[in-house]
Amino acid sequence: MAVRLDDIDYFLAVVKYGQVRRAALELEVSQPALSKGIQRLERELGFPLFERTSKGMVLTPDGHRFLASAR
């Protein structure tokens, strides 16, 4: 498999908004579709990009490194 551009867009939106719900609204996709895209990207890269918390999504150290190249 290869990294999908949509999944990178999903990643960047979650970084911007800090929440899957707000990112999905902004991108006009469903929350499950966005979550699956993030999971697919994490699987393809081989490391978690976010820590899931009760208040939202927080970048992991690997997520920060990936963000630099994704932008």
Secondary structure, DSSP 4 states (H G I P E B T S, - for coil): ----HHHHHHHHHHHHHSSHHHHHHHHT--HHHHHHHHHHHHHHHTS--EEEETTEEEE-HHHHHHHHHH-
